[in-house]
Amino acid sequence: MRIERFQITAYDLPLRCHWATARGELNRRRGWLLQVSAAGLHGFGDCAPLPAAGTETVAAAKCALSKIQTVAVGHEVATLLDALKPKLAATPATRWALECAVLDLLSRQRNVPLRHSLAPAAPNVVPVNAMLGAVATVTPIEVQTAVAAGFKVLKIKVGLHDPVTELAQLTALTSLLPLGVTLRLDANGAWEFAAAQRMFDGLARLPIESLEEPLRQPNAAHFAALQMAVDFPLARDESLHDVNWHDDLTALGVRRLVLKPAAIGGIRRTLALAQRAQAAGCEVVITSVIDSAVGLWATAQLAAASASAIPHGLATAEWLATDIGDAPLPQHGQLQLPMTPGSGFSLSTI
């Protein structure tokens, strides 16, 4: 099956609310929709670079997309990604987008959901966490709404203000949580080691599900020391970008890995890493980078194929004020994936 059409369409999507982390701020999501067509079928991918999350720059992605466009039409679908591998080595978000489009198309040709083409026994339901934003902006009503919607894990950004203030804010929020509902915190590398230690003393008495990226200077020994001090898992996310994936994953100092396929560079790469990590005893969470609907569908399919039962970071669709298609929306704290072929994405007008 040869590619008959390769289309790149730019999009610019405003966020409903300001997205703030210790690594930067975001008000819009910009990127390109990739559409690969052959034999009357279409596959879709989302190229939305976010350097703060570990991807290439927008300029680098644009250059890589131009290279793809020069060779795509007429090329065999199944071998396009391998043929372009050297040219996409430094552009993970672009590689992710192209692989999503190719595998989406091939799974539609095979008449199977994308997750089942990756892992035949993949479940049809993916648990997800609520994404509430920065701790200073989270209101009691937002917490109560998330709990009423069936979320068991509520994710909150920390590290934007001093630890004493944020501990007081977290304590107030946890007083609203019923038994069995916990907070997933993400510091985005906000703290020096000593400040993280002080923060952990206060967190020890709160219902914390996990804490991502506490350290400004990633250091496996410091991660390990902090991990030994608390019962909940610490997780590495952005600090994984400089890790040699062939090294011992249990030597990273934490119990959990947060995997962003747009930063890792593809579906199959991320799935192989998730499987390897779980085999080594590490927990795995798959998360989006505030993707458009097309990227979110592919990431949800990948999360299902990973077989990780830990809530994933995929309940982000409602942060976008507009989208390029219908996104997967959680019900009762989980995404129900369709049995239709492909990723589940259908294109609407940009």
Secondary structure, DSSP 8 states (H G I E B T S, - for coil): -B--EEEEEEEEEEEEEEEEETTEEEEEEEEEEEEEEETTEEEEEEE---GGGT---HHHHHHHHHHHHHH-TTSBHHHHHHHHGGGGTT-HHHHHHHHHHHHHHHHHHTTSBHHHHH-TT--SEEEB-EEEEEGGG--HHHHHHHHHTT-SEEEEE--SS-HHHHHHHHHHHHTT--TT-EEEEE-SS-B-HHHHHHHHHHHTTS-EEEEE--BSS--HHHHHHHHHH-SS-EEESGGGTTS-TTS-GGGGSSSEEEE-HHHHT-HHHHHHHHHHHHHTT-EEEEB-SS--HHHHHHHHHHHHHHT--S-BB---GGGBSS-SS-----BTTEEE--SSSBSS------
